[in-house]
Amino acid sequence: MSKAVAEKIVLQAQKDKEFMKKLLENPKVFLKEYDLTQEERNFFQNTDEATIRGLSSSCFKLSKGK
């Protein structure tokens, strides 16, 4: 379910400047309440606004190959 949560965070950040600002200022604290995998947390902790703005909802529909 965390992939859906990560998608919601990205889409909200793209729409809401204040949400984006808080996410980027202190992602570790900001994301505390969200159910994310460690990999997703690492992404948000090491990304920038341009990367978040460049993502589309279709990227969350891609699945990892095994």
C-alpha positions in Angstrom: 0.0 0.0 0.0 2.9 2.4 0.5 3.3 2.9 -3.3 -0.1 4.5 -3.2 1.0 6.7 -0.3 4.1 7.8 -2.1 2.1 8.6 -5.1 -0.3 10.7 -3.0 2.7 12.6 -1.5 4.1 13.4 -4.9 0.8 14.5 -6.4 0.0 16.7 -3.3 3.5 18.2 -3.4 3.1 19.1 -7.1 -0.2 20.9 -6.4 0.6 22.5 -3.0 3.6 24.8 -2.7 3.5 24.8 1.1 3.3 20.9 1.2 6.3 20.8 -1.1 8.2 23.3 1.0 7.6 21.3 4.2 8.5 18.0 2.5 11.8 19.3 1.2 12.8 21.3 4.3 12.7 18.3 6.7 11.5 15.1 5.0 12.5 12.8 7.8 10.2 14.6 10.2 7.5 15.5 7.7 7.1 11.9 6.5 7.0 10.4 10.0 3.2 9.9 9.9 3.2 8.2 6.4 3.3 4.5 5.9 6.3 4.3 3.5 9.0 1.7 2.9 12.6 2.6 3.8 13.4 2.9 0.1 10.6 5.4 -0.4 11.7 7.4 2.6 15.2 7.4 1.2 13.9 8.7 -2.1 12.1 11.6 -0.5 15.1 12.4 1.8 17.4 12.6 -1.2 15.3 14.3 -3.9 14.7 17.8 -5.0 11.7 19.8 -6.2 12.6 19.4 -9.9 12.6 15.6 -9.5 9.2 15.5 -7.7 7.7 17.9 -10.2 9.0 15.7 -13.1 7.2 12.6 -11.8 3.9 11.5 -13.2 1.3 9.1 -11.7 2.2 6.6 -14.4 5.6 6.0 -12.9 3.9 4.4 -9.8 2.2 1.9 -12.0 5.5 0.4 -13.2 6.4 -2.7 -11.3 9.9 -4.0 -10.4 11.0 -7.1 -12.4 12.3 -10.0 -10.4 
